[in-house]
């Protein structure tokens, strides 16, 4: 069964800046947990939130990710699915996709 890399992206300044209330946080967590439970046999690695880092080239290294990017890569996960369509089904139901300005890129991981 192929694995798919799912890259969580968002647009800076979209999605609201207000901190959710404790009640809203509980609601969001319940939705997330229900989704995670539904697809537990497909989610290989929940990955996590990505922090700052460095970009390495043959010339050296620089700060990254770059601020001028139109999108920010915020996290990743790895999903096992029989097809790209099935992997997309898992991602489409994830709570992170419905946030304004967010998207998830789904790419098959090719192995020899």
Order of alpha helices (4+ residues) and beta strands (2+ residues): beta-alpha-beta-beta-beta-beta-alpha-beta
